[in-house]
Amino acid sequence: MFVRARPGIFSAALIFGGLPGLAPAEDMPPSAGNVPAMGADAAGNATSVSDTISSEVRKVFAEHRDAVVKVRARDGFGIRFGSGFFVDPAGTIYTHAGIVMKAQEVTVIHGGRELPAKVLVVDPRSGIAILKVECSSPFIPLGESNAVTLGTPVVAIGYPQDLEAGPSFGIVSGFDRQYLGQYFCTTHLRANLPVQDGQGGAPVMNLNGEAVGILIGRIDDGAACHVLPMRAAEKVRLDFIRFGELRPGYAGVVVEDASQATGGSTAQVGELDPATPAGKSGIQPGDILLKVGSTPIATSEDVLDASFFLTAGDAIQVDVLRAGEKLSFSIKPSIHPMATSREMQAIVPESLEKIQIE
């Protein structure tokens, strides 16, 4: 855990991410993000941009609709429906955590059949769940979410309420770390995709038909949505494959914004418990963070993304600036002390000026 903070202000562990208040709406090559230009059809007739986009959306839908499933979950309060999608040929499914959390029975509807599903992972922090169905499955290839830029066209395929699956089209309109006073666990894509109940957990794809994210929550009346980047979802899945459980890492650093940048960064180490992994590494209060793992740090909020990708037991290199000298330290994060708590979903601070990031 690294933490963004300012002296005298309430400290909140915002790396915990998630938006419990949202109603469940439930790295692509640069060229794949470009809207196709005006061209000609096979007969040589001129086609408009809108016709070309419609054709591309229909193509993505036709290629991948069979890899999208309706998820049905039953608990003590009734039945919930959502969407999900296969990510490999062995029946592994991504969906929305809110659909299956504490469910007594989970099934997926695919190819006209209702199949029992095993819940492998429910991660309130990221808002996703991973299911397993015993079947050979079509699947959606995964794309590079880091390659998504403003204006990247995206297509979602989901099951709105009790209707058949259909495509939605929009563009990426922002990259958000917080919404309505709550911080996400990591930066989310904001897309102006229209969202209806039942579409939580749907794949969000580029025009190459690669999944670059998972639909997590709708914004306002559903005219737009937030999307967990696929890189973050894969961190969850790969941890489970490696360890059989989630392993959110904890470093134990409070980070505050310095009054001016040093070495291109204002992220300054504040409170530091010597008993934490970071405290044992040699990092000191007053150090300026430059890089955590593979994530460059320029402001205290940048450590939100760095913290999400910490895995307990996996050493990372942290670069700092101290008295004008660049130093590097190795930190081996421990398991997060709140790893089994639903409070990892989100913590709302009294002030957004102090953030603890684990």
KOLMAR-91819 format. One record per atom (N, C-alpha, C, O, CB): residue in one letter; x, y, z. Coordinates in steps of 0.2 Angstrom, whole numbers, plus 5000, padded with zeros to 4 digits. Glycine has a CB too. Example, Ala and Ser with C-alpha at 12.3 -4.5 7.8 and 13.67 -1.06 7.14 Angstrom:
BEGIN
A506649725039;A506249785039;A506649845039;A507149835042;A505749785045;S506449895035;S506849955036;S506450005039;S506750065040;S507049975029;
//
This chain:
BEGIN
M500449945000;M500050005000;M500450065000;M500950075004;M499550005006;F500350114995;F500650174995;F500050224997;F499450204995;F501050194989;V500150285000;V499650325002;V499750395000;V500250425001;V499450315009;R499250424997;R499250494995;R498950535001;R498450515003;R498850514989;A499350585004;A499050615010;A499350685010;A499850705007;A499350575016;R499050725015;R499250795017;R499150795024;R498650775027;R498850845013;P499650825027;P499650825035;P499050855038;P498750905035;P500250865037;G498750825043;G498250845046;G497550835043;G497050855046;G498250925047;I497550795038;I496950785034;I496750705035;I497250665036;I496950795027;F496150685035;F495950615036;F496250575031;F496350595025;F495150615035;S496550515033;S496850465029;S496350415027;S496050385031;S497450435032;A496250395020;A495850345018;A496150305013;A496550325009;A495150375015;A496050235014;A496350195009;A496050185003;A495550145002;A496450125013;L496150224998;L495750234992;L495950184987;L495650174982;L495850304989;I496550144988;I496650094983;I496150044983;I496150004978;I497350064985;F495750044988;F495249994989;F494749994983;F494449934981;F494849994995;G494650044980;G494250054974;G493550024974;G493350004979;G494650014969;G493250024968;G492550004968;G492050054969;G492150104972;G492449944973;L491450044966;L490950094967;L490250064970;L489850044966;L490750134961;P490250044976;P489650014979;P488950054977;P488450024977;P489749994986;G489050124977;G488450164976;G488150154969;G487650174968;G488550234978;L488550134964;L488350124957;L487850064956;L487950014959;L488950124952;A487350074953;A486850024951;A487249974946;A487550004941;A486250044948;P487349914948;P487649864943;P487449874936;P486849864935;P487649794946;A487849894931;A487649894924;A487749824922;A487849804916;A488049944920;E487649804926;E487549734927;E487049724931;E486949664932;E488149704929;D497649784872;D497949854871;D497949844864;D498349804860;D498649864874;M497549884862;M497449874855;M497949914850;M498149964852;M496749894853;P498149884844;P498549924840;P498249994839;P497649994838;P498749884834;P498650044838;P498350114837;P497850114831;P497350154831;P498950164836;S498050074826;S497550074820;S496850054821;S496450074818;S497950044814;A496850004826;A496249974828;A495750024831;A495150014832;A496249914832;G496050084834;G495550134837;G495350184833;G494950224835;G495950164843;N495550184826;N495350234822;N494650224819;N494550164817;N495850244816;V494150274819;V493550264815;V493750254808;V494050294805;V493050314816;P493450204804;P493550194797;P493350254793;P492850284795;P493250134795;A493750274789;A493650324784;A493150314779;A492950254778;A494250354781;M492850364776;M492350354770;M492750314765;M493350334763;M492150424768;G492350264762;G492750224757;G492150204752;G491750244750;G493050164760;A492250144749;A491850114744;A491650044746;A492050014749;A492150124737;D491050024744;D490849954745;D491149914740;D491549934735;D490149944746;A490949844740;A491249794735;A491049814728;A491449794723;A491049724737;A490449854727;A490249864720;A490549934718;A490449954713;A489549874720;G490949964722;G491250034720;G490850094722;G491050144720;G491450034713;N490250084726;N489850134728;N490150174734;N490450134738;N489150114729;A490150234734;A490350274740;A489950254746;A489350244746;A490350354738;T490350254752;T490050234758;T490150294763;T490750314763;T490250164761;S489650304767;S489750364772;S490150334778;S490150274779;S489150394774;V490350374782;V490750354789;V490250314793;V490450264796;V490950414792;S489650344793;S489150304798;S488950234795;S488950184799;S488450344798;D488950224788;D488850164785;D489450114787;D489350054789;D488750164778;T490050144787;T490650104788;T490650084795;T490850024797;T491250144786;I490450124800;I490450114807;I489950054808;I490150014812;I490350174811;S489350064805;S488850014806;S489049944804;S488949894807;S488250034803;S489449944798;S489649884796;S490149854801;S490149794802;S489949894789;E490649894803;E491149864808;E490849844815;E491049794817;E491649924810;V490349874817;V489949854823;V489649784822;V489649744826;V489449904825;R489249784816;R488949724814;R489449664814;R489249604816;R488549724808;K490049674811;K490549624810;K490749604817;K490849544818;K491149654806;V490949644822;V491149624829;V490549584832;V490749534835;V491349694833;F489949614831;F489449574835;F489349504832;F489249454836;F488749614834;A489349494825;A489249434822;A489849384824;A489749324825;A489249444814;E490449414825;E491049364827;E491049344834;E491249294835;E491649404825;H490749384838;H490849374845;H490249364850;H490249354856;H491249424848;R489649374847;R489049364851;R488949294854;R488649294859;R488349374846;D489249244851;D489149174854;D489649164860;D489549124863;D489349124848;A490149214860;A490549214866;A490249244872;A490649244878;A491249234864;V489749284871;V489449324877;V488849284880;V488449254876;V489149394874;V488749284886;V488249234890;V487849284894;V488049334896;V488649184894;K487249254896;K486849284901;K486949254907;K486949184908;K486049284899;V487049284913;V487249254919;V486649264924;V486349314924;V487849294923;R486449214927;R485849204931;R486149184938;R486449134939;R485349164929;A485949224943;A486149214950;A485549214955;A485149264954;A486749254952;R485549164959;R484949164964;R485249164971;R485749134973;R484549104963;D484949214975;D485149214982;D484549224986;D483949204984;D485649274984;G484549234993;G484049244997;G483549294996;G482949294998;G484249245004;F483749344991;F483249394989;F482949394983;F482549434981;F483649464989;G483149344979;G482849334972;G483349314967;G483849284969;G482449394970;I483149334961;I483649314955;I483849374952;I483549424951;I483249274950;R484549374950;R484849434947;R485149404940;R485349354940;R485449464951;F485049454935;F485349434929;F485849484927;F485849544929;F484749434923;G486349464923;G486849504921;G487149474914;G486949424912;G487449514926;S487749504912;S488049474906;S488749454908;S489049474913;S488149534901;G489049414904;G489749394905;G490049364898;G489649364893;G489849334910;F490649344898;F490949324892;F491549274893;F491849284898;F491249384887;F491649234888;F492149184888;F492849214886;F492849254882;F491949124884;V493349194890;V493949224889;V494449164887;V495049184885;V494249264895;D494249104886;D494649054884;D494248994882;D493648994883;D495149024890;P494448944878;P494048894876;P493848834881;P493548794879;P494448854870;A494048844887;A493848794892;A493348824897;A493248794902;A494548784896;G492948874895;G492348894899;G492448944904;G492048944909;G492048834902;T493048974904;T493149034909;T492749094907;T492849114901;T493849044910;I492449124912;I491949184911;I492149244915;I492249234921;I491249164911;Y492149304912;Y492149364916;Y491449384917;Y491049384912;Y492649414913;T491349414923;T490649444924;T490749494929;T491249514932;T490149394925;H490149524931;H490149574936;H490049544943;H489649504944;H489549624935;A490449574948;A490449544955;A489749554958;A489549504962;A491049574959;G489449604957;G488849614960;G488249564958;G487749564962;G488549684958;I488349534953;I487849484950;I487849424955;I487349394957;I487949464943;V488449394956;V488549334959;V488749334966;V488849284969;V489049294955;M488949394969;M489149394976;M488649364981;M488049384981;M489249464978;K488849314985;K488449284989;K487849244986;K487349224990;K488149334994;A487949224980;A487349184976;A487349114979;A487949084980;A487449194969;Q486749084979;Q486749014981;Q486748974975;Q486948914976;Q486049004985;E486648994969;E486648964963;E486749004957;E486449064957;E485948924962;V487248984953;V487449024947;V487348984941;V487648934941;V488149064948;T487049004936;T487048974930;T487149024924;T487049084925;T486348934928;V487348994918;V487449044912;V487049014907;V486948954906;V488149044910;I486749054903;I486349034897;I486749054891;I486949104890;I485649074897;H486848994887;H487349004882;H487048944876;H486948894878;H488048984884;G487048974870;G486848924865;G486148894866;G486048834864;G487348874864;G485648924870;G485048904871;G485048854877;G484448824878;G484748864865;R485548844880;R485648794886;R485748834892;R486148884892;R486148744885;E485548814898;E485648844904;E486148794908;E485948734910;E485048854909;L486748824909;L487348774912;L487448794919;L487548854920;L487948784907;P487648754923;P487848774930;P488548804930;P488948774926;P487848714935;A488648854934;A489348884934;A489648884941;A489248894946;A489248954931;K490248874941;K490648874947;K490948944948;K491248974943;K491148824948;V490848974954;V491149044955;V491849034958;V491949004963;V490749084960;L492349054954;L493049044956;L493249104960;L493649094965;L493449044949;V493049164958;V493349224961;V492749274961;V492449284956;V493949254957;V492649314967;V492249374967;V492749424970;V492949414976;V491649364971;D492849474967;D493349534969;D492949594969;D492949634964;D493949534964;P492749614975;P492349674976;P492849734975;P492549794972;P492149684983;R493449734975;R493949784974;R493849814967;R493849874966;R494649774976;S493949764962;S493949784955;S493249774952;S493049814947;S494349734951;G492749744956;G492049744953;G491949684949;G491449684945;G491849804950;I492449634948;I492349584943;I492249514947;I492449504953;I492849584938;A492049464943;A491949394946;A492249354940;A492149374934;A491249374949;I492449294942;I492649244937;I492349184938;I492249154944;I493449234937;L491949154933;L491549094933;L491949034929;L492349054925;L490849104931;K491748974930;K491948924926;K491348874924;K490948854929;K492448884930;V491248864918;V490748814915;V491148754912;V491648764908;V490248854910;E490848694913;E491148644910;E490948634903;E490448594902;E491048574914;C491248664898;C491048664891;C491648684887;C492048724889;C490448694890;S491648664881;S492048694876;S491748764874;S491148764872;S492248654870;S492148814873;S491748884872;S492148924867;S492748924867;S491748914879;P491748964863;P492049014859;P492249064864;P492049074870;P491549044854;F492749104862;F493049154867;F493249224863;F493349224857;F493549134871;I493249274867;I493449344864;I494149354866;I494349344871;I492949394867;P494549364861;P495249384862;P495349444866;P494949494865;P495649384855;L495849444870;L495949504874;L496449554871;L496949534868;L496249484881;G496349614872;G496749674869;G497149704874;G497049694880;G496249714865;E497549754871;E497949794876;E497549854878;E497449904874;E498549814872;S497349854884;S496949914886;S497349974887;S497150034887;S496649904893;N498049964888;N498450024888;N498550064882;N498750124882;N499150004891;A498350034876;A498350064870;A497750104868;A497650144863;A498450014864;V497250104873;V496550134872;V496750214873;V497050234878;V496050114876;T496450254869;T496550324869;T495850364869;T495350334867;T497050354864;L495850424870;L495250464870;L495050464862;L495450464858;L495350544872;G494350444862;G494150444855;G494150374852;G493850364847;G494450484850;T494450324856;T494450254853;T493750224853;T493350234858;T494850214858;P493550204847;P492850174846;P492850104850;P493250064849;P492650174839;V492250094853;V492150034857;V491450004856;V491050044855;V492350044864;V491449944856;V490749904856;V490649854862;V491149824864;V490749864849;A490149864865;A489949814870;A489349774868;A488949784864;A489749854876;I489449704870;I488849664869;I488649634875;I488949604879;I489149604864;G487949644877;G487649624883;G486949604882;G486649614877;G487749674888;Y486649574888;Y485949554888;Y485549604892;Y485549604898;Y485949484891;P485249654889;P484849704893;P484249664896;P483749644892;P484649764889;Q484149664902;Q483649634906;Q483449564903;Q483849524903;Q482949684906;D482849554901;D482649484898;D482649484890;D482349444887;D481949464901;L483049534887;L483049534880;L483649494877;L484049474881;L483049614878;E483649494871;E484149454868;E484849504867;E484749564868;E483949434860;A485349474867;A486049504866;A486049554860;A485749544855;A486649464866;G486349614861;G486349664856;G486949704857;G487249704863;G485749704856;P487249734852;P487849784852;P487649854854;P487149874853;P488249774846;S488149884858;S488049954859;S488749984856;S489249954857;S487949974867;F488750044854;F489350074851;F489450144854;F488950184856;F489250084843;G490050164855;G490250224858;G490950244857;G491350204854;G490050234865;I491250294861;I491950304861;I492150314868;I491750324872;I492050364856;V492850304869;V493150314875;V493150394876;V493450424872;V493850284876;S492850414882;S492850494883;S493250514889;S493250574890;S492150514883;G493550464892;G493950494898;G494250434902;G494150374900;G493450534903;F494650454906;F495050404910;F494950424918;F495250484919;F495850394908;D494550394922;D494450424928;D494750374934;D494750314934;D493650424929;R494950414939;R495150384945;R494650384951;R494750354956;R495850414947;Q494150434950;Q493650434955;Q492950454952;Q492950484946;Q493850484960;Y492450444955;Y491750464953;Y491350474959;Y491350434964;Y491450414948;L491050534960;L490550544965;L490950544972;L490650514977;L489950504965;G491550564972;G491850564979;G492250504981;G492450494986;G491450584984;Q492150444977;Q492450384978;Q493050364973;Q492950374967;Q491950324978;Y493550344976;Y494150324971;Y494050254969;Y493750204972;Y494750334975;F494150244962;F494250174960;F494850144962;F495350174965;F494150174952;C494850074962;C495450034963;C496050054959;C496650044961;C495349964964;T495850074953;T496350094947;T496050134942;T495350134942;T496750024944;T496350164938;T496050204933;T495550164929;T495750114926;T496550244928;H494950194928;H494450164924;H494350204917;H494450264917;H493750154927;L494150164912;L493950194906;L493250224907;L492850194910;L493950144900;R493150284904;R492450314904;R492250314896;R492550334892;R492350384907;A491650274895;A491450274888;A490750294887;A490350284892;A491450194886;N490550324882;N489850354881;N489450294878;N489150304873;N489850414877;L489550234881;L489150184878;L488450184882;L488450184889;L489450114880;P487850174879;P487250174883;P487250104887;P487350054884;P486650184878;V486950104893;V486950044897;V486250034900;V485950084902;V487450054903;Q486049974900;Q485349954903;Q485549904908;Q486049874908;Q484949934897;D485049894913;D485049844918;D485149774914;D484849764909;D484449834922;G485649734917;G485749674914;G486349664910;G486649614908;G485249644910;Q486649724909;Q487249724904;Q487949734908;Q488449734906;Q487249784900;G487849734915;G488449734919;G488849664918;G488549614918;G488349734926;G489549674917;G489949614915;G490049604908;G490449554906;G489649554918;A489749644904;A489849634897;A490549654894;A490849694897;A489349684893;P490749624889;P491449644886;P491349704882;P490849724879;P491649584881;V491849744883;V491949814879;V492549804875;V493149794877;V492049874884;M492449804868;M492949784863;M493149844859;M492749884858;M492649724859;N493749834856;N493949884850;N493649854844;N493249804844;N494649894850;L493749894838;L493449874832;L493849814829;L493649784824;L493449924827;N494349784832;N494649724830;N494349664834;N494449604832;N495449724832;G493849684838;G493449624841;G493849604847;G493749544849;G493349574837;E494349644850;E494749624856;E494449654862;E494249714862;E495449644855;A494349614867;A494049644874;A494649684877;A495149664879;A493849584878;V494449754878;V494949794881;V494649814888;V495049854892;V495049864877;G494049794890;G493849804897;G493149774898;G492949734894;G493749884897;I492949774904;I492349744907;I491849804909;I492049844913;I492449694912;L491249804907;L490749854909;L490649844917;L490349794919;L490149854905;I490749894921;I490749884928;I490149924931;I489749904935;I491349914931;G490049994928;G489550034931;G489250084927;G489650114923;G489750064938;R488650104927;R488350154923;R488450224926;R488450224932;R487650134921;I488450274922;I488450344925;I487850374924;I487550374918;I489050374921;D487550404929;D486950444929;D486350404927;D486250354930;D487050504924;D486050414921;D485450374919;D485650324914;D485250294911;D484950424916;G486250304913;G486450254909;G486650274902;G486750234898;G485950204908;A486750334901;A487050364895;A487750354894;A487950354888;A486850434894;A488150334899;A488850314899;A488950264904;A488550254908;A489250384899;C489650244904;C489750194909;C490550194910;C490950224907;C489650124906;H490650164916;H491350154918;H491550084916;H491150034917;H491550164925;V492250074914;V492450004911;V493149994915;V493550034915;V492550004904;L493149934918;L493749914921;L494249894915;L494049844911;L493649854926;P494849914915;P495349904909;P495449824910;P495549794915;P495949944910;M495549794904;M495749724904;M496349704907;M496449654910;M495749694897;R496849754907;R497449734911;R497349724918;R497649684921;R497949794910;A496849764921;A496749754928;A496349694929;A496449654934;A496349814931;A495849674925;A495549614926;A496049554925;A495949504929;A494949604920;E496449554921;E496949504920;E497449494926;E497649444927;E497349514914;K497549554929;K497949544936;K497549504941;K497849464944;K498049614939;V496949514941;V496549474946;V496549394944;V496649354948;V495749494946;R496449384937;R496349314935;R497049284935;R497049224937;R496149314927;L497549314934;L498249284934;L498449264941;L498749214942;L498749324930;D498249314946;D498449294953;D498049234955;D498349194958;D498249354957;F497449224953;F497049164955;F497349104951;F497449054955;F496349174952;I497649104945;I497949054942;I498549034945;I498748974946;I498049064934;R498949084947;R499649074951;R499549044958;R499848994960;R500049134951;F499049074962;F499049054969;F498449024971;F498348994977;F499149124973;G497949024967;G497248994969;G496849034973;G496349014976;G497348924973;E497049104974;E496749154978;E496949224975;E497449224972;E496849144985;L496649274978;L496849344976;L497449364981;L497449344987;L496249394976;R497949394978;R498549414983;R498649494982;R499149514980;R499149374980;P498149534984;P498349604984;P498849624989;P498949604994;P497649644986;G499349664986;G499949674990;G499949734994;G499549784993;G500549684985;Y500349734999;Y500349795004;Y501049815005;Y501449775007;Y499949775011;A501249875004;A501849905005;A501949945011;A502449945015;A502149944999;G501349985013;G501350025019;G501650095019;G502050115023;G501649985024;V501550135014;V501850195013;V501250245012;V500750235009;V502250205007;V501250305016;V500850365015;V501150415011;V501750435012;V500650395022;V500850435005;V501150475000;V500750545000;V500150545000;V501150444993;E501150605001;E500750665001;E501050704995;E501650694992;E500850705007;D500650754993;D500950804988;D501350854991;D501150894995;D500350834984;A501950864988;A502450914990;A502250974987;A501850974982;A503150894988;S502451034989;S502251104987;S502451114980;S502151154976;S502451154992;Q503051084978;Q503251094971;Q503651024969;Q503850984973;Q503751154971;A503651024962;A503950964960;A504650954960;A505051004960;A503750954952;T504950894961;T505650884961;T505750824957;T505550774958;T505950874969;G506250834952;G506350784947;G505750764943;G505650704941;G506550724951;G505250804943;G504650794939;G504050764943;G503550744940;G504850744933;S504150754949;S503650724954;S503550764960;S503950794963;S503850654956;T502850764962;T502650794968;T502450744973;T502250764979;T502150844967;A502550684972;A502350624976;A502850614982;A503450584980;A502250564972;Q502750634988;Q503250634993;Q503050584998;Q502450585000;Q503350704996;V503550545000;V503350495006;V503250535012;V503650575014;V503950445007;G502650515015;G502550555022;G502650505027;G503150485029;G501750575022;E502050485030;E502050435036;E502350365034;E502150345028;E501350425039;L502750335038;L503050275036;L503150235042;L503650245046;L503750285032;D502850175043;D502850135048;D503550085047;D503550055042;D502250085049;P504050085051;P504650045050;P504449975050;P504949935048;P505150065055;A503949955052;A503749875052;A503449855046;A503349795045;A503249865058;T503249895041;T502949885035;T503549865030;T504149875031;T502549935032;P503349825024;P503849815019;P504249875017;P504849865016;P503449775013;A503849925016;A504249985013;A504650015019;A505250035017;A503750045011;G504450015025;G504850035030;G505549995031;G506050025033;G504450035037;K505449935030;K506049895030;K506549895024;K507149875024;K505849825031;S506349935019;S506649935013;S507249985012;S507749975008;S506249945007;G507150035017;G507650095016;G507350155014;G507750205014;G508250075012;I506750155011;I506450215009;I506350255016;I506150225021;I505750195006;Q506350325015;Q506250365021;Q505750425020;Q505650435014;Q506950405022;P505450445025;P504950505024;P505350565021;P505950575022;P504750525031;G505050595016;G505350655012;G505550625006;G505750675001;G505850675016;D505650565005;D505850544998;D505350554993;D504750554994;D506050464998;I505550574987;I505150594981;I505050524977;I505550504974;I505350654977;L504450504976;L504350444972;L504350464965;L504050504962;L503650414974;L504750424961;L504850434954;L504550374950;L504250384944;L505550434952;K504550314953;K504350254949;K504150194954;K504550184959;K504750224944;V503550164953;V503450104957;V503250054953;V502750054949;V502750124962;G503750004953;G503649944948;G503749974941;G504250004940;G502949914948;S503249964937;S503349984930;S502950054929;S502850084923;S503049934925;T502650084934;T502250144934;T502650204936;T502850214941;T501650134939;P502750254931;P503050314932;P502550354937;P501950354937;P503150354926;I502850394942;I502550424947;I502650504946;I503250524946;I502650404954;A502150544945;A502250614944;A501850654950;A502050704952;A502050644937;T501250624952;T500850654957;T500650594962;T500750534961;T500250684954;S500350614968;S500150564973;S499650514970;S499650454972;S499950594979;E499250534966;E498650494963;E498950444959;E498650394958;E498150534959;D499550454956;D499850394951;D499950334955;D499950284952;D500450424948;V500050334962;V500150274965;V499550234966;V499550174968;V500450294972;L498950264965;L498350214964;L498450164959;L498350104961;L497750264963;D498650174953;D498750124948;D499350084950;D499250014949;D498850154941;A499850104953;A500450064955;A500250014960;A500449954960;A501050104957;S499850044965;S499649994971;S499149944969;S499249884971;S499250044976;F498749954964;F498249894962;F498649834959;F498449784960;F497849924957;F499249854956;F499549794953;F500149764957;F500549724955;F499949824947;L500149784964;L500549754968;L500349684970;L499749674971;L500649794975;T500749634970;T500549564972;T500949544978;T501549544978;T500649514966;A500649514983;A501049494989;A501549444987;A501349394984;A500549464994;G502149454989;G502649404988;G503049424982;G503649394981;G502449344988;D502849464977;D503249484971;D503549544972;D503249604973;D502749484965;A504249544973;A504649604974;A504549654968;A504549634962;A505349584975;I504549714970;I504549774965;I505149824966;I505349824972;I503849804965;Q505349854961;Q505849904962;Q505449974963;Q505049994959;Q506349904956;V505650014968;V505450084969;V505950134968;V506450124971;V505050084976;D505950184963;D506450234962;D506250294966;D505650314965;D506550244955;V506650324969;V506550384973;V507050434972;V507650424969;V506450374981;L506950494974;L507450554973;L507550574981;L507050594984;L507250614969;R508150574983;R508350594990;R508950644990;R509450624988;R508450534994;A508750704992;A509350754992;A509650764985;A510250764985;A509850744997;G509250754980;G509550764973;G509850704970;G510050704964;G510050814973;E509850644974;E510150584972;E509550534970;E509150524974;E510650554977;K509650504964;K509150444963;K509350384966;K509950364965;K509050444955;L508850354970;L509050294973;L508450234971;L507950254970;L509050304981;S508650174971;S508150124970;S508150074976;S508650054979;S508350084963;F507550054977;F507450004983;F507049944981;F506549954976;F507150044989;S507149884983;S506749834982;S506249824988;S506449814994;S507149764981;I505549814986;I505049804991;I504749734989;I504549724984;I504549864992;K504649694994;K504249634993;K503549644997;K503549635003;K504649574996;P503049664994;P502349674997;P502149615001;P502249554999;P501849694992;S501849625007;S501549575011;S500749575009;S500549615005;S501549585018;I500449525011;I499749515009;I499349575013;I499449595018;I499349445012;H498849605009;H498549665012;H498149645018;H497749595018;H498049695006;P498249685023;P497849665030;P497149665029;P496749635033;P498049715035;M496849695024;M496149695023;M495949655017;M495349665014;M495849765022;A496349605015;A496249565009;A495549525009;A495249515004;A496749515008;T495349505015;T494749465015;T494149515017;T493549485018;T494849415020;S494249575018;S493649625020;S493349655014;S493649675009;S493949675025;R492649655015;R492349695009;R492449765009;R492249805005;R491549685010;E492749795015;E492949865015;E493549875010;E493649935008;E493249885022;M493849825007;M494249845001;M493949864995;M494249894990;M494649775000;Q493249864995;Q492849884989;Q492949964989;Q493149984983;Q492149864990;A492849994994;A492950074993;A492950105000;A492550075004;A492450104989;I493350155001;I493250195007;I493250265005;I493650295001;I493850185012;V492650295007;V492550365005;V492950415010;V492750415016;V491850385005;P493350455008;P493750505013;P493350565015;P492950585011;P494450525010;E493450595020;E493150655022;E493450705018;E493150755017;E493250665030;S494050695016;S494450745011;S494750705006;S495150655008;S494850795015;L494750725000;L495150694995;L495850714994;L496250704990;L494850704988;E496050755000;E496750775000;E497250735003;E497850745003;E496850845003;K496950675006;K497450635009;K497250565007;K496650545008;K497450635017;I497650525005;I497450455002;I498050405004;I498650415004;I497450454994;Q497750355007;Q498250295008;Q498150245003;Q497550225002;Q498050265015;I498650225000;I498650184995;I499050124996;I499650124998;I498950214988;E498750064996;E499050004998;E499349964993;E499649904994;E498649965003;
//
